[in-house]
Amino acid sequence: MGNVKNERMLDFIFTGSPSFSARAGILQTAHYTVKTPAFMPVGTGAAVKALTPDDLRDSGVEIIVANTYHLYLRPGHNIIKFLGGLHGFMNWNRAILTDSGGFQAYSLMNTRKITEDGIHFKSEIDGSEHMLTPELAMEIQSALGSDIAMVLDECLSYPATYEDTLRSQELTTRWAKRSKAFSGREDQSIFGIVQGGMFADLRKKSAGELVDIGFDGYAIGGLSVGEDRSKMLEIAEATVEFLPKDKIRYLMGVGKPEDIVDAVAFGIDIFDCVIPTRNARNGTLYTWNGSIAIKKSAYTRDERSLDESCKCYTCRNFSRAYLRHLWINQEPLSFRLNTIHNVYFYQELMREIRRSIEINKFDDFRKEFKNPIGGDEKCGQE
């Protein structure tokens, strides 16, 4: 084709007052209109674990995340393309964002090598050798047909020296240029990923270079990799200052409820994390009155629903005693019912955040919000 992609492949319109840092808006993608701030459940291998597409829609999910690296290895992007793209393959008619695979390469510390060309790695499935380049990452995502594609980036371990972080940040910029130059789908948006580790000046440098290249939206990557919460929020907030106000801002891999609320306060629009789904399978369930470890013996005879204010399928139909019974016996139904609830809780959290922004009451909501997190607090992979 030879054509450089148009800069704007999607529309973002404010519905809450843009004069405040916390933003509410409408993100129009090729497949669906997404209300922001939004939380994206993680469907790494073309499925959100334990849930059907109908479960997701019933919870109000409008956009999910799938992963380039995993789908490239199995079943293969060309197979998915043949079967109608990712939307048709998984019967999901709403929006999809695909990660490029950079974070997965980061997690393969002992089996990958970073060069100017890309990421050399061995398959975790069969040990075969591969090289993921910026161009291949875009080619895979084009075949998958996601609404939003992410550029390939390098995610560093924490801590990292200034020199290593500068080298990595500059490599990420060069890869971003190559990704933008790839001739892909006209109905697919591309997001750049700001890197720069824990160094504010490198975050500013990275953001400025990506804005100069020009992307449809901007993600903040390389956080929640071992640093403490205050440092993560500090760097994310500082980075936002260097991103365009009229473009979507995505904080990658950050998903504790209290972190989402704080990040919305300084202007983040979309989030993803495995916390709600993974913790559901581990028996940690969220309510507006705090988290519940359903395995505890205190729930053996508890006839109450999990959260009396919740309208999800699980809370409308089952008691805490029954949910405990399922989890103690490791019944597959436990994973499904727990995940339905946690995903619904996260979507309800986002609905309440959006409503509070639109009526100019977000600061009050933030002050009153109770920390419902428990269990495994790292995002990571599904």
C-alpha positions as YAML, in Angstrom:
chain: A
units: angstrom
residues:
- id: 1
  name: MET
  ca: [0.00, 0.00, 0.00]
- id: 2
  name: GLY
  ca: [2.75, 2.44, 0.93]
- id: 3
  name: ASN
  ca: [0.50, 4.99, 2.63]
- id: 4
  name: VAL
  ca: [1.34, 6.36, 6.06]
- id: 5
  name: LYS
  ca: [-1.66, 6.02, 8.35]
- id: 6
  name: ASN
  ca: [-3.89, 9.00, 8.97]
- id: 7
  name: GLU
  ca: [-3.23, 10.49, 12.43]
- id: 8
  name: ARG
  ca: [-6.85, 10.39, 13.64]
- id: 9
  name: MET
  ca: [-8.64, 7.05, 13.39]
- id: 10
  name: LEU
  ca: [-11.05, 7.63, 16.27]
- id: 11
  name: ASP
  ca: [-12.94, 10.48, 17.90]
- id: 12
  name: PHE
  ca: [-12.82, 11.55, 21.53]
- id: 13
  name: ILE
  ca: [-15.46, 13.99, 22.76]
- id: 14
  name: PHE
  ca: [-15.73, 15.40, 26.28]
- id: 15
  name: THR
  ca: [-19.04, 14.91, 28.06]
- id: 16
  name: GLY
  ca: [-17.82, 16.25, 31.42]
- id: 17
  name: SER
  ca: [-16.22, 19.66, 31.82]
- id: 18
  name: PRO
  ca: [-12.68, 19.55, 30.32]
- id: 19
  name: SER
  ca: [-11.71, 22.45, 32.61]
- id: 20
  name: PHE
  ca: [-11.23, 19.87, 35.40]
- id: 21
  name: SER
  ca: [-8.41, 17.32, 35.45]
- id: 22
  name: ALA
  ca: [-10.85, 14.41, 35.79]
- id: 23
  name: ARG
  ca: [-12.40, 13.88, 32.35]
- id: 24
  name: ALA
  ca: [-15.52, 12.12, 31.14]
- id: 25
  name: GLY
  ca: [-15.91, 11.50, 27.46]
- id: 26
  name: ILE
  ca: [-17.01, 9.39, 24.52]
- id: 27
  name: LEU
  ca: [-14.47, 7.38, 22.53]
- id: 28
  name: GLN
  ca: [-15.81, 6.43, 19.11]
- id: 29
  name: THR
  ca: [-13.97, 3.39, 17.71]
- id: 30
  name: ALA
  ca: [-14.61, 1.44, 14.52]
- id: 31
  name: HIS
  ca: [-16.81, -1.11, 16.32]
- id: 32
  name: TYR
  ca: [-18.28, 0.62, 19.36]
- id: 33
  name: THR
  ca: [-18.71, 3.84, 21.28]
- id: 34
  name: VAL
  ca: [-16.92, 3.63, 24.63]
- id: 35
  name: LYS
  ca: [-17.76, 5.85, 27.57]
- id: 36
  name: THR
  ca: [-14.70, 7.05, 29.50]
- id: 37
  name: PRO
  ca: [-13.16, 6.75, 32.03]
- id: 38
  name: ALA
  ca: [-13.28, 3.05, 31.21]
- id: 39
  name: PHE
  ca: [-11.79, -0.15, 32.60]
- id: 40
  name: MET
  ca: [-10.86, -2.87, 30.11]
- id: 41
  name: PRO
  ca: [-10.98, -6.49, 31.32]
- id: 42
  name: VAL
  ca: [-8.05, -8.53, 30.07]
- id: 43
  name: GLY
  ca: [-8.80, -11.19, 27.46]
- id: 44
  name: THR
  ca: [-5.20, -12.19, 26.74]
- id: 45
  name: GLY
  ca: [-5.90, -15.18, 24.53]
- id: 46
  name: ALA
  ca: [-9.19, -13.94, 22.97]
- id: 47
  name: ALA
  ca: [-11.18, -14.73, 26.12]
- id: 48
  name: VAL
  ca: [-11.74, -13.07, 29.48]
- id: 49
  name: LYS
  ca: [-11.18, -16.06, 31.75]
- id: 50
  name: ALA
  ca: [-14.41, -17.79, 32.90]
- id: 51
  name: LEU
  ca: [-16.73, -15.34, 31.10]
- id: 52
  name: THR
  ca: [-18.75, -15.39, 27.87]
- id: 53
  name: PRO
  ca: [-19.18, -12.30, 25.69]
- id: 54
  name: ASP
  ca: [-22.76, -12.08, 26.99]
- id: 55
  name: ASP
  ca: [-21.45, -11.97, 30.56]
- id: 56
  name: LEU
  ca: [-19.21, -9.06, 29.61]
- id: 57
  name: ARG
  ca: [-22.00, -7.19, 27.85]
- id: 58
  name: ASP
  ca: [-24.37, -7.77, 30.79]
- id: 59
  name: SER
  ca: [-21.77, -6.20, 33.08]
- id: 60
  name: GLY
  ca: [-21.56, -3.14, 30.84]
- id: 61
  name: VAL
  ca: [-18.11, -3.84, 29.40]
- id: 62
  name: GLU
  ca: [-17.56, -1.82, 26.22]
- id: 63
  name: ILE
  ca: [-13.90, -2.54, 25.48]
- id: 64
  name: ILE
  ca: [-11.51, -5.39, 26.29]
- id: 65
  name: VAL
  ca: [-7.78, -6.03, 25.89]
- id: 66
  name: ALA
  ca: [-6.27, -8.94, 23.95]
- id: 67
  name: ASN
  ca: [-2.60, -9.72, 23.46]
- id: 68
  name: THR
  ca: [-0.55, -9.76, 20.28]
- id: 69
  name: TYR
  ca: [2.24, -11.96, 21.64]
- id: 70
  name: HIS
  ca: [-0.01, -14.79, 22.83]
- id: 71
  name: LEU
  ca: [-2.30, -14.77, 19.79]
- id: 72
  name: TYR
  ca: [0.72, -14.73, 17.45]
- id: 73
  name: LEU
  ca: [2.03, -17.91, 19.09]
- id: 74
  name: ARG
  ca: [-1.35, -19.63, 19.31]
- id: 75
  name: PRO
  ca: [-3.48, -20.00, 17.22]
- id: 76
  name: GLY
  ca: [-1.65, -17.57, 14.92]
- id: 77
  name: HIS
  ca: [-2.79, -14.21, 13.60]
- id: 78
  name: ASN
  ca: [-3.39, -15.48, 10.07]
- id: 79
  name: ILE
  ca: [-5.80, -18.13, 11.36]
- id: 80
  name: ILE
  ca: [-7.71, -15.47, 13.29]
- id: 81
  name: LYS
  ca: [-7.76, -13.25, 10.19]
- id: 82
  name: PHE
  ca: [-9.16, -16.16, 8.12]
- id: 83
  name: LEU
  ca: [-11.88, -16.70, 10.73]
- id: 84
  name: GLY
  ca: [-13.13, -13.13, 10.58]
- id: 85
  name: GLY
  ca: [-10.65, -11.26, 12.72]
- id: 86
  name: LEU
  ca: [-10.65, -11.09, 16.50]
- id: 87
  name: HIS
  ca: [-14.20, -9.72, 16.73]
- id: 88
  name: GLY
  ca: [-15.63, -12.61, 14.72]
- id: 89
  name: PHE
  ca: [-13.30, -15.21, 16.22]
- id: 90
  name: MET
  ca: [-14.45, -14.51, 19.79]
- id: 91
  name: ASN
  ca: [-17.95, -13.24, 18.96]
- id: 92
  name: TRP
  ca: [-17.33, -9.83, 20.50]
- id: 93
  name: ASN
  ca: [-19.07, -6.93, 18.74]
- id: 94
  name: ARG
  ca: [-17.71, -4.14, 20.91]
- id: 95
  name: ALA
  ca: [-14.28, -2.50, 21.01]
- id: 96
  name: ILE
  ca: [-10.94, -4.32, 21.33]
- id: 97
  name: LEU
  ca: [-7.50, -2.94, 22.15]
- id: 98
  name: THR
  ca: [-4.52, -5.19, 21.45]
- id: 99
  name: ASP
  ca: [-1.26, -4.87, 23.34]
- id: 100
  name: SER
  ca: [1.83, -5.18, 21.16]
- id: 101
  name: GLY
  ca: [3.65, -7.83, 23.21]
- id: 102
  name: GLY
  ca: [6.33, -5.58, 24.71]
- id: 103
  name: PHE
  ca: [5.29, -6.33, 28.28]
- id: 104
  name: GLN
  ca: [5.21, -10.07, 27.59]
- id: 105
  name: ALA
  ca: [8.74, -9.84, 26.23]
- id: 106
  name: TYR
  ca: [9.71, -7.98, 29.42]
- id: 107
  name: SER
  ca: [8.40, -10.92, 31.45]
- id: 108
  name: LEU
  ca: [10.58, -13.39, 29.47]
- id: 109
  name: MET
  ca: [13.74, -12.07, 31.08]
- id: 110
  name: ASN
  ca: [15.80, -15.25, 30.62]
- id: 111
  name: THR
  ca: [14.69, -16.15, 27.09]
- id: 112
  name: ARG
  ca: [14.74, -12.88, 25.17]
- id: 113
  name: LYS
  ca: [17.25, -10.42, 23.72]
- id: 114
  name: ILE
  ca: [16.59, -6.80, 22.72]
- id: 115
  name: THR
  ca: [18.27, -5.39, 19.60]
- id: 116
  name: GLU
  ca: [17.64, -2.43, 17.33]
- id: 117
  name: ASP
  ca: [15.63, -4.70, 15.05]
- id: 118
  name: GLY
  ca: [13.26, -5.95, 17.74]
- id: 119
  name: ILE
  ca: [12.80, -8.56, 20.44]
- id: 120
  name: HIS
  ca: [14.36, -11.99, 19.95]
- id: 121
  name: PHE
  ca: [12.63, -14.60, 22.11]
- id: 122
  name: LYS
  ca: [11.88, -18.27, 22.56]
- id: 123
  name: SER
  ca: [8.28, -19.45, 22.56]
- id: 124
  name: GLU
  ca: [6.98, -20.46, 25.98]
- id: 125
  name: ILE
  ca: [4.91, -23.12, 24.17]
- id: 126
  name: ASP
  ca: [7.50, -25.10, 22.22]
- id: 127
  name: GLY
  ca: [10.83, -23.31, 22.59]
- id: 128
  name: SER
  ca: [10.90, -22.16, 18.95]
- id: 129
  name: GLU
  ca: [12.79, -18.94, 18.21]
- id: 130
  name: HIS
  ca: [11.07, -15.77, 17.01]
- id: 131
  name: MET
  ca: [11.78, -12.08, 16.50]
- id: 132
  name: LEU
  ca: [9.05, -9.55, 17.19]
- id: 133
  name: THR
  ca: [9.76, -6.33, 15.30]
- id: 134
  name: PRO
  ca: [7.71, -3.13, 15.37]
- id: 135
  name: GLU
  ca: [6.50, -3.94, 11.88]
- id: 136
  name: LEU
  ca: [5.52, -7.52, 12.75]
- id: 137
  name: ALA
  ca: [3.66, -6.32, 15.86]
- id: 138
  name: MET
  ca: [1.63, -3.97, 13.65]
- id: 139
  name: GLU
  ca: [1.12, -6.67, 10.99]
- id: 140
  name: ILE
  ca: [-0.24, -9.07, 13.62]
- id: 141
  name: GLN
  ca: [-2.58, -6.45, 15.05]
- id: 142
  name: SER
  ca: [-3.76, -5.52, 11.57]
- id: 143
  name: ALA
  ca: [-4.64, -9.17, 10.95]
- id: 144
  name: LEU
  ca: [-6.41, -9.37, 14.31]
- id: 145
  name: GLY
  ca: [-8.49, -6.33, 13.32]
- id: 146
  name: SER
  ca: [-8.53, -4.68, 16.74]
- id: 147
  name: ASP
  ca: [-9.93, -1.17, 17.07]
- id: 148
  name: ILE
  ca: [-6.80, 0.10, 18.79]
- id: 149
  name: ALA
  ca: [-3.26, -1.19, 18.19]
- id: 150
  name: MET
  ca: [-0.29, -0.45, 20.42]
- id: 151
  name: VAL
  ca: [3.23, 0.26, 19.19]
- id: 152
  name: LEU
  ca: [6.00, -2.11, 20.25]
- id: 153
  name: ASP
  ca: [7.93, -0.73, 23.20]
- id: 154
  name: GLU
  ca: [10.61, -1.87, 25.62]
- id: 155
  name: CYS
  ca: [9.54, -2.20, 29.24]
- id: 156
  name: LEU
  ca: [12.45, -2.10, 31.70]
- id: 157
  name: SER
  ca: [12.78, -3.88, 35.00]
- id: 158
  name: TYR
  ca: [12.73, -1.86, 38.21]
- id: 159
  name: PRO
  ca: [15.04, -0.41, 39.36]
- id: 160
  name: ALA
  ca: [17.02, 0.68, 36.30]
- id: 161
  name: THR
  ca: [19.86, 3.18, 35.92]
- id: 162
  name: TYR
  ca: [19.38, 6.53, 34.20]
- id: 163
  name: GLU
  ca: [21.68, 5.43, 31.37]
- id: 164
  name: ASP
  ca: [19.79, 2.19, 30.74]
- id: 165
  name: THR
  ca: [16.46, 3.99, 30.93]
- id: 166
  name: LEU
  ca: [17.59, 6.65, 28.44]
- id: 167
  name: ARG
  ca: [18.78, 3.98, 26.00]
- id: 168
  name: SER
  ca: [15.48, 2.12, 26.34]
- id: 169
  name: GLN
  ca: [13.37, 5.25, 25.97]
- id: 170
  name: GLU
  ca: [15.17, 6.29, 22.79]
- id: 171
  name: LEU
  ca: [14.80, 2.77, 21.36]
- id: 172
  name: THR
  ca: [11.07, 2.90, 22.11]
- id: 173
  name: THR
  ca: [10.81, 6.18, 20.19]
- id: 174
  name: ARG
  ca: [12.60, 4.71, 17.17]
- id: 175
  name: TRP
  ca: [10.30, 1.69, 17.28]
- id: 176
  name: ALA
  ca: [7.30, 4.01, 17.54]
- id: 177
  name: LYS
  ca: [8.34, 5.78, 14.33]
- id: 178
  name: ARG
  ca: [8.61, 2.45, 12.55]
- id: 179
  name: SER
  ca: [5.21, 1.40, 13.86]
- id: 180
  name: LYS
  ca: [3.58, 4.62, 12.68]
- id: 181
  name: ALA
  ca: [5.10, 4.21, 9.22]
- id: 182
  name: PHE
  ca: [3.61, 0.73, 8.81]
- id: 183
  name: SER
  ca: [0.77, 0.61, 6.30]
- id: 184
  name: GLY
  ca: [-2.05, -0.99, 8.22]
- id: 185
  name: ARG
  ca: [-5.81, -0.82, 8.41]
- id: 186
  name: GLU
  ca: [-7.63, 2.45, 7.89]
- id: 187
  name: ASP
  ca: [-10.16, 1.47, 10.58]
- id: 188
  name: GLN
  ca: [-7.51, 0.81, 13.24]
- id: 189
  name: SER
  ca: [-6.12, 3.46, 15.57]
- id: 190
  name: ILE
  ca: [-2.54, 3.44, 16.86]
- id: 191
  name: PHE
  ca: [-1.44, 4.50, 20.35]
- id: 192
  name: GLY
  ca: [2.09, 5.49, 21.27]
- id: 193
  name: ILE
  ca: [3.54, 4.34, 24.61]
- id: 194
  name: VAL
  ca: [5.44, 6.76, 26.84]
- id: 195
  name: GLN
  ca: [8.44, 5.21, 28.56]
- id: 196
  name: GLY
  ca: [11.21, 6.71, 30.68]
- id: 197
  name: GLY
  ca: [11.15, 4.68, 33.85]
- id: 198
  name: MET
  ca: [11.05, 6.61, 37.13]
- id: 199
  name: PHE
  ca: [12.79, 9.68, 35.68]
- id: 200
  name: ALA
  ca: [10.46, 12.63, 35.11]
- id: 201
  name: ASP
  ca: [12.75, 14.29, 32.56]
- id: 202
  name: LEU
  ca: [12.86, 11.13, 30.44]
- id: 203
  name: ARG
  ca: [9.07, 10.82, 30.65]
- id: 204
  name: LYS
  ca: [8.83, 14.40, 29.36]
- id: 205
  name: LYS
  ca: [11.32, 13.61, 26.57]
- id: 206
  name: SER
  ca: [9.46, 10.44, 25.56]
- id: 207
  name: ALA
  ca: [6.05, 12.15, 25.56]
- id: 208
  name: GLY
  ca: [7.32, 15.05, 23.46]
- id: 209
  name: GLU
  ca: [8.88, 12.75, 20.86]
- id: 210
  name: LEU
  ca: [5.71, 10.67, 20.56]
- id: 211
  name: VAL
  ca: [3.50, 13.74, 20.23]
- id: 212
  name: ASP
  ca: [5.80, 14.96, 17.46]
- id: 213
  name: ILE
  ca: [5.31, 11.64, 15.64]
- id: 214
  name: GLY
  ca: [1.55, 11.96, 16.14]
- id: 215
  name: PHE
  ca: [-0.68, 9.16, 17.43]
- id: 216
  name: ASP
  ca: [-4.42, 8.67, 17.93]
- id: 217
  name: GLY
  ca: [-3.93, 8.23, 21.67]
- id: 218
  name: TYR
  ca: [-1.14, 7.92, 24.21]
- id: 219
  name: ALA
  ca: [-0.40, 5.25, 26.79]
- id: 220
  name: ILE
  ca: [1.79, 5.49, 29.88]
- id: 221
  name: GLY
  ca: [3.76, 2.27, 30.09]
- id: 222
  name: GLY
  ca: [6.54, 0.91, 32.27]
- id: 223
  name: LEU
  ca: [4.77, 1.48, 35.57]
- id: 224
  name: SER
  ca: [3.50, -0.96, 38.20]
- id: 225
  name: VAL
  ca: [6.68, -3.01, 37.65]
- id: 226
  name: GLY
  ca: [7.88, -3.05, 41.27]
- id: 227
  name: GLU
  ca: [7.95, 0.59, 42.33]
- id: 228
  name: ASP
  ca: [5.83, 1.69, 45.27]
- id: 229
  name: ARG
  ca: [2.37, 3.15, 44.78]
- id: 230
  name: SER
  ca: [3.34, 6.75, 45.51]
- id: 231
  name: LYS
  ca: [6.14, 6.69, 42.91]
- id: 232
  name: MET
  ca: [3.84, 5.10, 40.32]
- id: 233
  name: LEU
  ca: [1.19, 7.79, 40.79]
- id: 234
  name: GLU
  ca: [3.82, 10.55, 40.89]
- id: 235
  name: ILE
  ca: [5.33, 9.53, 37.54]
- id: 236
  name: ALA
  ca: [1.95, 8.93, 35.91]
- id: 237
  name: GLU
  ca: [0.66, 12.33, 37.00]
- id: 238
  name: ALA
  ca: [3.82, 14.08, 35.83]
- id: 239
  name: THR
  ca: [3.61, 12.36, 32.43]
- id: 240
  name: VAL
  ca: [0.00, 13.42, 31.85]
- id: 241
  name: GLU
  ca: [1.12, 17.06, 31.84]
- id: 242
  name: PHE
  ca: [3.03, 16.46, 28.60]
- id: 243
  name: LEU
  ca: [0.21, 14.71, 26.71]
- id: 244
  name: PRO
  ca: [-2.39, 16.40, 24.49]
- id: 245
  name: LYS
  ca: [-5.63, 17.24, 26.27]
- id: 246
  name: ASP
  ca: [-7.74, 16.24, 23.26]
- id: 247
  name: LYS
  ca: [-6.36, 12.69, 22.98]
- id: 248
  name: ILE
  ca: [-7.13, 9.56, 24.98]
- id: 249
  name: ARG
  ca: [-4.73, 8.75, 27.83]
- id: 250
  name: TYR
  ca: [-4.24, 5.12, 28.82]
- id: 251
  name: LEU
  ca: [-2.48, 4.00, 32.01]
- id: 252
  name: MET
  ca: [-1.28, 0.49, 31.24]
- id: 253
  name: GLY
  ca: [-1.43, -2.35, 33.76]
- id: 254
  name: VAL
  ca: [-2.76, -0.29, 36.68]
- id: 255
  name: GLY
  ca: [-5.95, -1.67, 38.13]
- id: 256
  name: LYS
  ca: [-6.36, -1.44, 41.90]
- id: 257
  name: PRO
  ca: [-9.63, 0.44, 42.49]
- id: 258
  name: GLU
  ca: [-8.04, 3.16, 44.62]
- id: 259
  name: ASP
  ca: [-5.31, 3.64, 41.98]
- id: 260
  name: ILE
  ca: [-7.94, 4.04, 39.28]
- id: 261
  name: VAL
  ca: [-9.79, 6.70, 41.29]
- id: 262
  name: ASP
  ca: [-6.57, 8.64, 41.96]
- id: 263
  name: ALA
  ca: [-5.42, 8.37, 38.33]
- id: 264
  name: VAL
  ca: [-8.77, 9.62, 37.02]
- id: 265
  name: ALA
  ca: [-8.24, 12.68, 39.21]
- id: 266
  name: PHE
  ca: [-5.25, 13.76, 37.14]
- id: 267
  name: GLY
  ca: [-6.72, 12.97, 33.75]
- id: 268
  name: ILE
  ca: [-6.38, 9.29, 32.84]
- id: 269
  name: ASP
  ca: [-9.15, 7.91, 30.61]
- id: 270
  name: ILE
  ca: [-8.70, 4.13, 30.26]
- id: 271
  name: PHE
  ca: [-7.20, 1.34, 32.36]
- id: 272
  name: ASP
  ca: [-6.56, -2.41, 32.18]
- id: 273
  name: CYS
  ca: [-5.40, -5.03, 34.65]
- id: 274
  name: VAL
  ca: [-5.90, -8.72, 35.50]
- id: 275
  name: ILE
  ca: [-6.60, -7.92, 39.17]
- id: 276
  name: PRO
  ca: [-10.42, -8.25, 39.12]
- id: 277
  name: THR
  ca: [-10.44, -11.52, 37.16]
- id: 278
  name: ARG
  ca: [-7.41, -13.16, 38.75]
- id: 279
  name: ASN
  ca: [-8.48, -12.23, 42.27]
- id: 280
  name: ALA
  ca: [-11.95, -13.59, 41.52]
- id: 281
  name: ARG
  ca: [-10.40, -17.00, 40.83]
- id: 282
  name: ASN
  ca: [-8.36, -16.63, 44.02]
- id: 283
  name: GLY
  ca: [-11.51, -15.96, 46.05]
- id: 284
  name: THR
  ca: [-11.10, -12.22, 46.68]
- id: 285
  name: LEU
  ca: [-14.29, -10.34, 45.89]
- id: 286
  name: TYR
  ca: [-14.92, -6.61, 45.90]
- id: 287
  name: THR
  ca: [-17.82, -4.76, 47.51]
- id: 288
  name: TRP
  ca: [-18.49, -1.13, 48.27]
- id: 289
  name: ASN
  ca: [-17.87, -1.95, 51.94]
- id: 290
  name: GLY
  ca: [-14.49, -3.59, 51.46]
- id: 291
  name: SER
  ca: [-13.06, -6.77, 50.01]
- id: 292
  name: ILE
  ca: [-14.20, -10.26, 51.01]
- id: 293
  name: ALA
  ca: [-12.02, -13.37, 51.15]
- id: 294
  name: ILE
  ca: [-14.82, -15.83, 50.45]
- id: 295
  name: LYS
  ca: [-12.89, -18.85, 51.77]
- id: 296
  name: LYS
  ca: [-13.24, -17.65, 55.38]
- id: 297
  name: SER
  ca: [-15.29, -19.87, 57.69]
- id: 298
  name: ALA
  ca: [-17.31, -16.82, 58.78]
- id: 299
  name: TYR
  ca: [-19.33, -17.20, 55.56]
- id: 300
  name: THR
  ca: [-20.24, -20.89, 56.03]
- id: 301
  name: ARG
  ca: [-23.82, -20.06, 57.07]
- id: 302
  name: ASP
  ca: [-24.03, -16.53, 55.67]
- id: 303
  name: GLU
  ca: [-27.33, -16.23, 53.82]
- id: 304
  name: ARG
  ca: [-26.67, -12.71, 52.57]
- id: 305
  name: SER
  ca: [-25.74, -11.88, 49.01]
- id: 306
  name: LEU
  ca: [-22.16, -10.87, 48.43]
- id: 307
  name: ASP
  ca: [-23.06, -7.17, 48.15]
- id: 308
  name: GLU
  ca: [-26.66, -6.18, 48.79]
- id: 309
  name: SER
  ca: [-26.28, -3.05, 46.67]
- id: 310
  name: CYS
  ca: [-24.96, -5.01, 43.65]
- id: 311
  name: LYS
  ca: [-27.22, -5.98, 40.76]
- id: 312
  name: CYS
  ca: [-24.93, -8.51, 39.10]
- id: 313
  name: TYR
  ca: [-26.13, -12.04, 38.31]
- id: 314
  name: THR
  ca: [-24.10, -13.50, 41.18]
- id: 315
  name: CYS
  ca: [-25.46, -11.16, 43.84]
- id: 316
  name: ARG
  ca: [-29.04, -11.51, 42.59]
- id: 317
  name: ASN
  ca: [-29.02, -15.28, 42.82]
- id: 318
  name: PHE
  ca: [-26.53, -16.68, 45.33]
- id: 319
  name: SER
  ca: [-25.54, -16.41, 48.98]
- id: 320
  name: ARG
  ca: [-22.09, -15.93, 50.45]
- id: 321
  name: ALA
  ca: [-22.42, -19.42, 51.94]
- id: 322
  name: TYR
  ca: [-22.92, -20.93, 48.49]
- id: 323
  name: LEU
  ca: [-20.02, -18.95, 46.98]
- id: 324
  name: ARG
  ca: [-17.79, -20.14, 49.81]
- id: 325
  name: HIS
  ca: [-18.90, -23.74, 49.25]
- id: 326
  name: LEU
  ca: [-18.04, -23.51, 45.55]
- id: 327
  name: TRP
  ca: [-14.63, -21.96, 46.18]
- id: 328
  name: ILE
  ca: [-13.65, -24.40, 48.96]
- id: 329
  name: ASN
  ca: [-14.48, -27.28, 46.59]
- id: 330
  name: GLN
  ca: [-12.80, -25.52, 43.64]
- id: 331
  name: GLU
  ca: [-15.90, -25.94, 41.53]
- id: 332
  name: PRO
  ca: [-15.49, -24.34, 38.07]
- id: 333
  name: LEU
  ca: [-18.72, -22.46, 38.73]
- id: 334
  name: SER
  ca: [-16.89, -20.60, 41.52]
- id: 335
  name: PHE
  ca: [-14.54, -18.99, 39.01]
- id: 336
  name: ARG
  ca: [-17.43, -17.96, 36.79]
- id: 337
  name: LEU
  ca: [-19.69, -16.49, 39.50]
- id: 338
  name: ASN
  ca: [-16.82, -14.72, 41.26]
- id: 339
  name: THR
  ca: [-15.53, -13.25, 37.99]
- id: 340
  name: ILE
  ca: [-19.00, -12.07, 36.97]
- id: 341
  name: HIS
  ca: [-19.21, -10.15, 40.23]
- id: 342
  name: ASN
  ca: [-15.73, -8.60, 40.17]
- id: 343
  name: VAL
  ca: [-16.04, -7.49, 36.55]
- id: 344
  name: TYR
  ca: [-19.45, -6.00, 37.30]
- id: 345
  name: PHE
  ca: [-18.02, -4.21, 40.36]
- id: 346
  name: TYR
  ca: [-15.27, -2.61, 38.27]
- id: 347
  name: GLN
  ca: [-17.77, -1.51, 35.63]
- id: 348
  name: GLU
  ca: [-20.03, -0.07, 38.33]
- id: 349
  name: LEU
  ca: [-17.02, 1.77, 39.77]
- id: 350
  name: MET
  ca: [-16.39, 3.35, 36.36]
- id: 351
  name: ARG
  ca: [-20.07, 4.23, 35.96]
- id: 352
  name: GLU
  ca: [-20.04, 6.01, 39.32]
- id: 353
  name: ILE
  ca: [-16.83, 7.82, 38.43]
- id: 354
  name: ARG
  ca: [-18.29, 9.03, 35.12]
- id: 355
  name: ARG
  ca: [-21.52, 10.14, 36.77]
- id: 356
  name: SER
  ca: [-19.66, 12.08, 39.47]
- id: 357
  name: ILE
  ca: [-17.52, 13.86, 36.87]
- id: 358
  name: GLU
  ca: [-20.52, 14.81, 34.75]
- id: 359
  name: ILE
  ca: [-22.29, 16.42, 37.73]
- id: 360
  name: ASN
  ca: [-19.05, 18.03, 38.99]
- id: 361
  name: LYS
  ca: [-18.97, 15.87, 42.14]
- id: 362
  name: PHE
  ca: [-15.89, 13.79, 41.47]
- id: 363
  name: ASP
  ca: [-13.84, 15.34, 44.28]
- id: 364
  name: ASP
  ca: [-16.59, 14.36, 46.73]
- id: 365
  name: PHE
  ca: [-16.71, 10.85, 45.28]
- id: 366
  name: ARG
  ca: [-12.95, 10.51, 45.62]
- id: 367
  name: LYS
  ca: [-12.99, 11.61, 49.26]
- id: 368
  name: GLU
  ca: [-15.79, 9.20, 50.16]
- id: 369
  name: PHE
  ca: [-14.45, 6.25, 48.22]
- id: 370
  name: LYS
  ca: [-13.47, 3.32, 50.44]
- id: 371
  name: ASN
  ca: [-10.55, 1.10, 49.52]
- id: 372
  name: PRO
  ca: [-12.06, -2.25, 48.43]
- id: 373
  name: ILE
  ca: [-8.85, -3.96, 47.30]
- id: 374
  name: GLY
  ca: [-7.50, -7.17, 48.73]
- id: 375
  name: GLY
  ca: [-5.55, -10.21, 47.62]
- id: 376
  name: ASP
  ca: [-2.91, -10.08, 44.91]
- id: 377
  name: GLU
  ca: [-2.12, -6.44, 44.20]
- id: 378
  name: LYS
  ca: [0.10, -6.86, 41.14]
- id: 379
  name: CYS
  ca: [-1.36, -6.74, 37.66]
- id: 380
  name: GLY
  ca: [0.95, -8.88, 35.53]
- id: 381
  name: GLN
  ca: [-0.46, -11.42, 33.06]
- id: 382
  name: GLU
  ca: [-3.47, -13.74, 33.04]
...
